[in-house]
């Protein structure tokens, strides 16, 4: 992991399902939405709920059937309920439903970082674990007595232009973005009443960065705006006291964390709440079911909001609108529940590193591969980038985002509004991944390597003589093909120069009328 000290404002541009994938911006993981059953006042621990209510993640297998045709797989649904209460049904938000095409979710996790030291966990490694490289770095580069709080005034954001950020996000093909409003150090990007003198309005930028970005995103793009929020804070005395009491006391959640959540929902009305950082405390300590009941029943975003699965120990990959499971989670096969792959363009960090080398960054072809694999298996892609302490999106991150947007301009119909097909990848040719466009009835075969022979052999599609048609997206003419019986089909690709290719990094064949 990376080299940065953190003021982690992350932005996430998310992908919404195989049916809707989106380019996302953020520091930590991403979003998706499901159907939820929630009581108006839920206080029960998540694990106390019934098997049906908990929507456990079934172990995924390589499935050769369309999960949308099998209700038992519940790829977009989950229930949370409480005994003795009549739950209200929450339909999936329209903007995230599979029949509504939503762009790829590239999580550009934009983190604000004060000084690039080692990584966004600098404070923890330096002060708590006292790891030697971090201690030595601080001793060598900062005066005696320098504290982490002294980074606050150095977080200036003088070049932060929310309109420019919104334009870059729009160009990336994103459909929603999640700003990390607070990370584990407790610094908030809005002037929270519950974070006195440790927020971006009182210290550093002297600006409400959440409000500014929300306004720009909503006025200049069609992106849905969301917020990441860390439940715990590393060194907050109230949290440390509760932890000492084995979380039998709840001073921190009742006076700090929960009031902040209610505050950001009421004030900024985000359509995604991306929770993180349980501090090894159970969901009952955080009163997660109580907050979620309010969120889905009575909050101003009750009809549109989506949530993830990080609401306390035991909830990750088990309870939530979409599962994140772990950072960089990419199972490589179809799962029965909506899930997200949150990963980083900088392979070593979720933040901005001043000393990053060129080979530390994933190339665009690597990012396209991540996207295609994730969408084919029914997941979202959350692609993280780290902004600078002065508010800029570094040029290399902007380039990656714009290149992803350019690829989606050509191949978006194989990503947006699609569903997993009966096979996720080809059994004959490597690096071929499938999606299905239900509205048009087309199978999309996305291949990442252009064959030198000019012929692409596919083992999964079964062609029908006189009926099947094959089209290369971005090329006008239909392609010729030969049926190989049970072994699939062979497709003759057009002879094109590099400049004649419809795009770089990956191409899509659309197949109609196949078995």
Buried (B, 14 or more C-beta within 10 A) or exposed (E): BBBBBBBBBBBBBBBBBBBBBBBBBBBBBBBBBBBBBBBBEBEBBBBBBEEEBBBBBEEBEEBEEBBBEEEEBBBBBBBBBBEEBEBBEBEBBEBBBBEBBBBBBBBBBBBBBBBBBBBBBBBBBBBEEEBEEBBEBBEEEBEEEEEBEEBBEBBBBEEBBBBBBBBBBBBBBBBBBBBBBBBBBBBBBBBBEBBEEBBBBBBBBEBBBBBBBBBBBBEBBEBBBBBBBBBBBBBBEBBBEBBEEEBEBBBBBEEBBBBBBBBBBEBBBBBBBBBBBBBEBBBBBBBBBBBBBBBBBEBEBBEBBBBBBBBBBBBBBBBBBBBBBEBBBBBEBBBBBBBBBBBBBBBBBBBBBEEBEEEBBBBBBBBBBBBBBBBBBBBBBBBBBBBBBBBBBBEBBBEBBBBBBBBBEBBBBBBBBBBBBBBBBBEBBEBBBBBBBBEEEBBBBBBBEBEEEEEBBBBBBBBEEEEBBBBBBBBEEEBEBEBBEEEBBBBBBBEEEEEEBBBBBBBBBBBBEBE
